[in-house]
């Protein structure tokens, strides 16, 4: 008799409302998904190296701004869950 009570308790724990997990997909704009491409002038002069360094710094800043914007979107999406 004791075993029947345990089996009934196990069956009753399986009954109930089924929970479903719904994942919300955050919307990230297309411009944030595009890569930041930096082109440096060809050559080996000091002036061209300086131009390349300035362009690389600007590209890195733009890429970090995109990462920050994506992080903000994902943080908002995580907060709503």
N, C-alpha and C positions, 0 to 999 in steps of 0.2 A: 504494500500500500504506500509505503514511503517513497518508493521509486516512481510511482504514478504521479505523486504530487510534484516531484522534481521535474518530471517530463512535462506535466501540464504547465508548470511555471516557465519552462523554457519555451514552450509553444506560445504562451501568452506574451512573452517579451518580444517576440517577432511580430506580433500584430500591432498595428498602429499606423499613424500617418507617415507616409513616405516623404522624406526630405529630399529636395532636389537642390543642387548647387547651381546657381546661375552666375556665370562670369560675364561681367560687363567689359566690353572691349573699348578702351579709351580711344578717342579720335585724335590722331596726330596728323597735322597738315602735311601736304606733300613737300613743301619747302623745307620743313624740318627733317625730312627723311633723305634729302639729297646730300651727297657728300660735298665737302668743301675742298675744292681743287685749287692748288696753288701752282702757278707756273713761274719759273724763274728764267731770266734771260740767259742765253748760252754765252759762254766765254769764261775767261779766267781773270778778268780785271777786278780790282778792288771795288770799283763803282758798281759793277754788276753783282758782286757778292753782297754789297750793302743793299741794293735794290731787292735782291732775293731774301735777305734777312728781314727787311721791312714787310715784304709780301707774306713771308712765313709767319711773322708775328700777327699780322692782320688775319690770316687764315686760321691760326690757332685761336684767336679771340672770337672769330665768327663760329668756329666749331664748338667752343665752350659755351657760347650763348645758346646755341641750338641744344646742347646737352642740358643746360639749365632749364630751357623751356620744356623739353620733354620730361625732365624730372618733375617739374611743376604739374604737368598734366597727369603724370602717373601718381603723384602724391594726392591730388584731388580725387582720382579714381579709387585709390586705396582707402581714402577716408570715407567714401560713400558706402563701402561694403560693410 
